[in-house]
Structure formats: structure tokens, C-alpha cells
């Protein structure tokens, strides 16, 4: 089902990641431009692959850990490309592209789950739920990476190590702004994803809320990001404190995405979503 497009996407995203790393070292704009176009090409190939999967199964392509990691990587690159139009920070790709490539590389170690998809998964509500949740997660990933960059830059400034690496990273104010904007944009997606997930649960299970482990941890994730957004907007948090809180929230998000699905059971677990034996 279009696996060649996945292989091409992985290859192009890896090449683009290497190019972005070269850019942060050499600071040559043509390297950045070339890497960006390669990343776009990889994103297009990945999009075609996901379209093939959706057409073949009639369901959002996230019913296994391999598929979920693949879709998460695709969502991160989409979020980056959109934000790049706004901020035009060339160095951001040097952190985002390798992270997305890392997720895809992990997914290559796992088998694809194939077989007939249960009718309950062929729901528009599920597709909207998955799309909004993953886009929120992708934007929070950008916020996390901006927070990491902020702490690296701050460390160099405090230690007065104002060498060449200092000049390659954006200013602290710019990184803080990216972190803030990514959270502001990501939170509504997360909220909408939880609402549509409740609607889908009512359709599929007859109840809006099941106290499933992933539902509970998704609510915890939402509360932490709500608290962070409140502190940033109402209290005026910024800088180091906001960066550290963003990293903490992202850690909870990753546990919700992986831990709750792998180790806690429930109808959100990847084992319960499997259709038949992997290929």
C-alpha cells in the first residue's frame, strides 16, 4: 500500500536533517534552502503514503505504534513548515527535522499492522480526533524544542561563551516567542481533539468518558498545558521558567502518547487497536 512512498520520505527527511545540521555549522544559506526543499519533498512523499493508507483501510493510519510514530513525524514536519512561514527561523529546522527523522527511524524497526479494519474505526469523528490531537502534539513538540534551544542559548550567555554557536541560535526573546506561539496554537487543537474524542467514544462505546488510562492521562496533559498557558497569559511567565515548564509538560505528553498506550491497557492501547498479525 504505497510503502515505497514511506521509504522515499524517510530517505529525504534523513538527507534534509543532515543538511540542516551542516547549515547550523557552516551557516550557508544555500544549504538551508536546499535542505528545506528536500524536507518538503519528503513531506509530500509521506503525505502520499498516508493518503494511500487511508484510502486502503478507510481509517486514520494510527492503529499501531509504527503507524502512530509515522503520523506523529508527519505532523511535526507540517507544524514546522507552517510556523516557518511565520517566524522564518532557519536554525529551527536543525532541531525539528532530526527529531522527526528519529521518530521515523524508530518506526522502521516495527512491523506494519495489516488486515481488515474494524468498522468502528472507519469514522469521520475518529479521523478528526486523530488529526487534531496529533497537530496539537506536534505544536507542543515545537514548543519543547524551542524551550531546549532557549536553555542552550541561556547557558552560553550566562557562561559568557559567546562563540560562533551563540551567533547561530536565535535570541532568547525570539525563542521564547516561538515557545509561546506554539503553545497558544497547540492548546486549541488539543482541546478540540479531546472533545471530538469524547464524541467518538459516545458513538463507538455508548459513553463520552470511560476512565480509560489514556483518557485520564490525556486529561492530565491538558491540565498541565492549561496551567502553563494560564501562567504565560495571565501571570506573565516567560523565559527560563516557561521553558522548563514546557519541557515538563512535553514529558507528560510523551508518557501519555507512549506509556499509556503500551503499558496501561484499555481501549486506547495499541494491542486493542490491532487488526491481525503484523507483516
Phi, psi and omega per residue, in radians:
X1 nan 1.099 3.049
X2 1.283 0.468 -3.100
X3 -1.102 -0.434 3.113
X4 -1.044 -0.584 3.129
X5 -1.183 -0.623 3.090
X6 -1.143 -0.777 3.138
X7 -1.090 -0.724 3.111
X8 -1.143 -0.720 3.138
X9 -1.088 -0.786 3.134
X10 -1.066 -0.795 -3.141
X11 -1.057 -0.815 -3.098
X12 -1.172 -0.680 -3.139
X13 -1.199 -0.627 3.059
X14 -1.130 -0.746 3.113
X15 -1.100 -0.773 3.129
X16 -1.086 -0.699 3.119
X17 -1.068 -0.770 3.078
X18 -1.060 -0.706 3.119
X19 -1.110 -0.720 3.123
X20 -1.147 -0.633 3.079
X21 -1.135 -0.738 3.085
X22 -1.070 -0.684 -3.121
X23 -1.083 -0.767 -3.087
X24 -1.158 -0.371 3.096
X25 -1.526 -0.835 -3.034
X26 -1.571 -0.430 3.141
X27 1.021 0.708 3.093
X28 -1.833 2.125 -3.007
X29 -1.118 -0.555 -3.138
X30 -1.145 -0.524 3.078
X31 -1.170 -0.732 3.106
X32 -1.108 -0.817 -3.112
X33 -1.085 -0.752 3.126
X34 -1.114 -0.758 -3.141
X35 -1.111 -0.670 3.133
X36 -1.110 -0.776 3.136
X37 -1.168 -0.610 3.070
X38 -1.160 -0.710 3.100
X39 -1.100 -0.729 3.094
X40 -1.069 -0.749 3.104
X41 -1.074 -0.746 3.092
X42 -1.102 -0.683 3.111
X43 -1.116 -0.708 3.118
X44 -1.104 -0.787 3.109
X45 -1.072 -0.718 3.126
X46 -1.136 -0.692 3.107
X47 -1.088 -0.744 3.101
X48 -1.087 -0.707 3.106
X49 -1.080 -0.816 -3.138
X50 -1.121 -0.630 3.098
X51 -1.124 -0.722 3.078
X52 -1.057 -0.779 -3.118
X53 -1.113 -0.735 -3.134
X54 -1.160 -0.734 3.139
X55 -1.135 -0.676 -3.078
X56 -1.290 -0.623 -3.062
X57 -1.784 -0.413 -3.079
X58 1.310 0.245 -3.097
X59 -2.411 2.737 3.073
X60 -1.003 2.297 -3.037
X61 -1.369 1.107 -3.132
X62 -2.441 0.446 -3.033
X63 -1.498 0.204 3.060
X64 -2.615 2.841 -3.112
X65 -1.080 -0.710 3.129
X66 -1.043 -0.832 -3.137
X67 -1.141 -0.672 -3.125
X68 -1.144 -0.741 3.098
X69 -1.120 -0.703 3.109
X70 -1.072 -0.805 -3.124
X71 -1.192 -0.624 3.088
X72 -1.085 -0.774 3.105
X73 -1.049 -0.787 3.118
X74 -1.048 -0.752 -3.127
X75 -1.123 -0.686 3.134
X76 -1.112 -0.769 3.134
X77 -1.131 -0.698 3.093
X78 -1.057 -0.823 3.134
X79 -1.061 -0.718 3.131
X80 -1.105 -0.809 -3.108
X81 -1.092 -0.653 3.116
X82 -1.216 -0.813 3.138
X83 -1.159 -0.532 3.141
X84 -1.110 -0.561 3.081
X85 -1.110 -0.511 -3.113
X86 -1.509 -0.795 -3.005
X87 -1.743 -0.471 3.114
X88 0.929 0.811 3.108
X89 -1.712 1.855 -3.043
X90 -1.141 -0.576 -3.056
X91 -1.306 -0.330 -3.112
X92 -1.055 -0.616 3.123
X93 -1.099 -0.443 3.141
X94 -1.205 -0.292 3.081
X95 -1.824 -0.679 -3.051
X96 -1.274 -0.863 -3.071
X97 -1.047 -0.805 3.095
X98 -1.093 -0.608 3.117
X99 -1.142 -0.781 3.106
X100 -1.119 -0.714 3.115
X101 -1.113 -0.663 3.130
X102 -1.057 -0.755 3.109
X103 -1.097 -0.722 3.134
X104 -1.165 -0.667 3.128
X105 -1.132 -0.688 3.068
X106 -1.068 -0.729 -3.099
X107 -1.118 -0.479 -3.123
X108 -1.211 -0.282 3.132
X109 -1.447 -0.047 -3.060
X110 -2.006 2.690 3.117
X111 -1.423 2.673 3.009
X112 -1.330 2.442 3.029
X113 -1.566 2.136 -3.108
X114 -2.162 2.824 3.091
X115 2.278 3.052 -3.129
X116 -1.141 2.307 3.136
X117 -1.503 2.368 3.131
X118 -1.095 2.477 -3.094
X119 -0.958 -0.544 -3.101
X120 -1.098 -0.419 3.134
X121 -1.475 -0.167 -3.126
X122 -1.621 1.147 -3.062
X123 -2.227 2.384 3.081
X124 -1.116 -0.607 3.115
X125 -1.080 -0.680 3.103
X126 -1.139 -0.731 3.132
X127 -1.073 -0.787 3.127
X128 -1.157 -0.712 3.103
X129 -1.029 -0.864 -3.126
X130 -1.106 -0.805 -3.100
X131 -1.056 -0.783 -3.091
X132 -1.271 -0.708 3.121
X133 -1.076 -0.819 -3.098
X134 -1.202 -0.594 3.092
X135 -1.185 -0.678 3.041
X136 -1.066 -0.790 3.109
X137 -1.071 -0.672 -3.139
X138 -1.131 -0.747 3.124
X139 -1.170 -0.633 3.070
X140 -1.182 -0.511 3.040
X141 -1.132 -0.739 3.081
X142 -1.065 -0.741 3.108
X143 -1.071 -0.727 3.113
X144 -1.082 -0.822 -3.120
X145 -1.152 -0.650 3.071
X146 -1.119 -0.649 3.106
X147 -1.146 -0.719 3.092
X148 -1.085 -0.788 3.108
X149 -1.072 -0.679 3.125
X150 -1.049 -0.822 -3.105
X151 -1.163 -0.627 3.078
X152 -1.112 -0.819 -3.138
X153 -1.113 -0.753 3.142
X154 -1.084 -0.699 3.127
X155 -1.057 -0.756 -3.140
X156 -1.151 -0.644 -3.141
X157 -1.214 -0.788 -3.123
X158 -1.120 -0.633 3.127
X159 -1.483 -0.012 -3.132
X160 1.003 0.622 3.059
X161 -1.653 1.234 -3.041
X162 -1.575 0.948 3.128
X163 -1.476 -2.769 -3.048
X164 -1.145 -0.584 -3.124
X165 -1.144 -0.584 3.116
X166 -1.048 -0.722 -3.100
X167 -1.269 -0.281 -3.107
X168 -1.490 -0.375 3.126
X169 -1.594 2.625 3.081
X170 -1.138 2.943 3.120
X171 -1.190 2.816 3.117
X172 -1.052 -0.681 -3.141
X173 -1.111 -0.701 3.138
X174 -1.170 -0.761 3.129
X175 -1.128 -0.686 3.095
X176 -1.125 -0.650 3.115
X177 -1.154 -0.717 3.099
X178 -1.099 -0.786 3.112
X179 -0.995 -0.807 -3.114
X180 -1.129 -0.839 -3.108
X181 -1.110 -0.702 -3.135
X182 -1.111 -0.669 3.112
X183 -1.231 -0.738 3.122
X184 -1.069 -0.722 3.123
X185 -1.329 -0.594 -3.059
X186 -1.325 -0.586 -3.056
X187 -1.092 -0.772 3.081
X188 -1.066 -0.624 3.095
X189 -1.122 -0.760 3.114
X190 -1.084 -0.746 3.136
X191 -1.105 -0.819 3.120
X192 -1.106 -0.649 3.107
X193 -1.092 -0.691 3.124
X194 -1.228 -0.641 3.114
X195 -1.151 -0.850 3.139
X196 -1.156 -0.534 3.057
X197 -1.129 -0.660 3.097
X198 -1.160 -0.709 3.097
X199 -1.096 -0.744 3.114
X200 -1.129 -0.675 3.116
X201 -1.080 -0.686 3.087
X202 -1.103 -0.720 3.129
X203 -1.172 -0.742 -3.028
X204 -1.534 -0.599 -2.997
X205 -2.091 -0.149 3.116
X206 1.461 0.203 3.136
X207 -2.629 2.449 -3.130
X208 -1.258 -0.415 -3.049
X209 -2.519 2.229 -3.063
X210 -1.988 -0.030 -3.023
X211 0.990 0.565 3.013
X212 -1.134 2.517 -3.108
X213 -0.909 -0.705 -3.123
X214 -1.260 -0.565 3.047
X215 -1.074 -0.771 -3.122
X216 -1.115 -0.802 -3.127
X217 -1.238 -0.502 3.041
X218 -1.147 -0.693 3.083
X219 -1.130 -0.712 3.090
X220 -1.080 -0.767 3.102
X221 -1.035 -0.795 3.137
X222 -1.050 -0.746 -3.119
X223 -1.136 -0.702 3.129
X224 -1.141 -0.775 3.122
X225 -1.204 -0.581 3.066
X226 -1.102 -0.722 3.109
X227 -1.128 -0.748 3.119
X228 -1.094 -0.781 -3.140
X229 -1.122 -0.687 3.102
X230 -1.088 -0.791 -3.129
X231 -1.137 -0.595 3.136
X232 -1.281 -0.717 -3.054
X233 -1.467 -0.853 -3.015
X234 -1.521 -0.660 -3.065
X235 -1.650 -0.498 3.120
X236 1.679 0.384 3.068
X237 -1.010 2.455 3.035
X238 -2.803 3.080 3.063
X239 1.178 -2.439 -3.017
X240 -1.048 -0.767 -3.114
X241 -1.066 -0.775 3.123
X242 -1.164 -0.644 3.137
X243 -1.137 -0.785 3.140
X244 -1.124 -0.690 3.120
X245 -1.172 -0.619 3.101
X246 -1.111 -0.689 3.127
X247 -1.176 -0.725 3.090
X248 -1.066 -0.832 3.141
X249 -1.060 -0.688 3.139
X250 -1.171 -0.627 3.072
X251 -1.060 -0.717 3.094
X252 -1.162 -0.680 3.111
X253 -1.065 -0.781 -3.133
X254 -1.140 -0.679 3.090
X255 -1.108 -0.709 3.105
X256 -1.092 -0.740 -3.095
X257 -1.195 -0.749 -3.064
X258 -1.803 -0.963 -3.030
X259 -1.052 -0.839 -3.108
X260 -1.155 -0.497 -3.111
X261 -1.497 -0.433 -3.070
X262 -1.704 -0.615 -2.923
X263 -2.039 -0.223 -2.999
X264 -1.885 -0.049 3.108
X265 1.253 -2.759 -3.114
X266 1.554 3.002 -3.069
X267 -1.302 -0.171 3.049
X268 -1.521 -0.186 -3.083
X269 -1.142 2.593 -3.102
X270 -1.116 -0.525 3.129
X271 -1.155 -0.594 3.140
X272 -1.360 -0.321 3.125
X273 -1.546 -0.218 -3.081
X274 -1.105 2.570 -3.131
X275 -1.684 -0.913 3.037
X276 -2.721 -2.844 -3.045
X277 -1.110 2.489 3.120
X278 -1.222 2.699 3.077
X279 -1.651 nan nan
